[in-house]
């Protein structure tokens, strides 16, 4: 499906999503594009959350006889968790923005009678 729209010029209709939907596309295509983007963002967040939880369990349940080795591993895992947490926050902001754009577009279409 991405190939079918690869030649489409995208314009900015939301400051956080410059490629959210083609302003020249049909309302149905714009809604589909925004809904697809939101679904992908939600799916990615689900994977990231699972990864975060797995890292958290590793840190919590890790037992090692070498305290220095344990500290190094925990430090690395904690660093990964901070990075992942930051990326999840960015993805969540994007999802909120995408769904806000979708809601605003749908509201405009309903008010226009379209």
C-alpha positions in Angstrom: 0.0 0.0 0.0 2.9 2.4 0.7 4.0 2.0 -2.9 0.6 3.1 -4.2 1.0 6.4 -2.4 4.8 6.9 -2.9 4.4 9.6 -5.4 2.0 11.7 -3.3 3.2 15.0 -2.1 2.7 15.4 1.6 1.8 18.6 3.3 1.8 19.7 6.9 -1.6 19.6 8.4 -0.4 19.2 12.0 2.8 20.6 13.5 3.8 17.3 15.1 2.9 15.2 12.0 4.1 16.9 8.8 3.3 13.7 6.8 0.0 12.8 8.6 -2.1 13.0 5.5 -2.1 14.5 2.0 -4.4 17.5 2.0 -5.3 16.7 -1.6 -6.4 13.2 -0.8 -10.0 12.1 -0.2 -11.3 12.4 3.3 -11.5 8.6 3.5 -7.8 8.3 2.5 -6.8 10.9 5.1 -8.7 9.2 7.8 -7.2 5.8 6.8 -3.7 7.3 6.7 -4.0 8.8 10.2 -5.7 5.7 11.7 -2.9 3.5 10.2 -0.3 5.8 11.7 -2.0 5.7 15.1 -2.2 1.9 14.9 1.5 1.5 14.1 2.5 3.9 16.9 0.3 2.0 19.4 1.8 -1.3 18.2 5.3 0.0 18.6 4.5 1.3 22.1 3.2 -2.2 23.0 6.5 -3.8 21.9 8.6 -1.2 23.7 6.6 -1.6 26.9 7.2 -5.4 26.8 10.9 -4.8 26.3 11.0 -2.3 29.2 9.2 -4.8 31.5 11.7 -7.6 30.5 14.6 -5.4 31.2 13.1 -4.4 34.5 12.7 -8.1 35.5 16.3 -8.8 34.5 17.5 -6.0 36.8 15.2 -7.0 39.7 15.9 -10.7 39.6 19.5 -10.8 38.6 21.8 -12.6 41.1 25.5 -12.7 40.8 28.3 -13.6 43.0 30.5 -10.9 41.6 29.2 -7.6 43.0 31.3 -5.5 40.5 30.1 -7.5 37.5 26.5 -7.1 38.7 26.9 -3.4 39.1 28.2 -3.0 35.6 25.4 -5.1 34.1 22.8 -3.2 36.1 24.2 0.1 35.0 24.0 -1.0 31.4 20.5 -2.3 31.7 19.4 0.9 33.5 20.9 2.9 30.7 18.9 0.9 28.2 15.8 1.4 30.2 16.3 5.2 30.3 16.7 5.3 26.6 13.7 3.1 26.0 11.6 5.1 28.4 12.6 8.3 26.5 11.6 6.7 23.2 8.3 5.5 24.6 7.5 9.0 25.8 8.3 10.4 22.2 6.2 7.6 20.7 3.3 8.4 23.1 3.5 12.1 22.3 3.3 11.1 18.6 0.3 8.9 19.2 -1.5 11.6 21.1 -0.8 14.0 18.3 -1.9 11.6 15.6 -5.1 10.8 17.3 -5.7 14.5 18.0 -5.2 15.2 14.3 -7.5 12.4 13.4 -10.2 13.6 15.8 -9.9 17.2 14.5 -10.1 16.1 10.9 -13.1 13.9 11.6 -14.8 16.7 13.5 -14.3 19.1 10.6 -15.7 16.5 8.2 -18.7 16.0 10.3 -19.4 19.7 10.6 -19.1 20.1 6.9 -21.5 17.3 6.4 -18.9 15.1 4.7 
